[in-house]
């Protein structure tokens, strides 16, 4: 099931992101700090136009995705993670679709996201639901040189 965030989910989100990205991609503790700041920001803002969704399977947290308000018409997708043991089951796409539905319900016209080129599985999901790659830039993040990508999904037809 996909449910909205509860306060006790903070440690799961922070630790699961850090553990996975450290193990699979060598991200350092600065990435953990970034995730913790992001989750803390959601808690502090308590904005009804923002949400974090948790994938829960068998009573166990197994993934997350968030929507953050950039401005009145643009949302940003983030904190997307699906535990390795449930990948390939369609839950990742369901999480992203939940975030898109939430954004539409709240009147956003577009959703942006930033990801890294090495996150191939996530990128395939973004493409499948209609996101388009808009920009790339090379950055030093988490003590690594990464190709950061900005993706966008238009929720309303501008024509």
Secondary structure, 3 states (H helix, E strand, C coil): CEEECCHHHHHHHHHHHHHHHHHHHCCCHHHHHHHHHHHHHHHHHCCCCCEEEEEEECCEEEEEEEEEECCCCEEEEEEEEECHHHCCCCHHHHHHHHHHHHHHHCCCCEEEEEEECCCHHHHHHHHHCCCEEEEEEEEEECCEEEEEEEEEEECCCCC
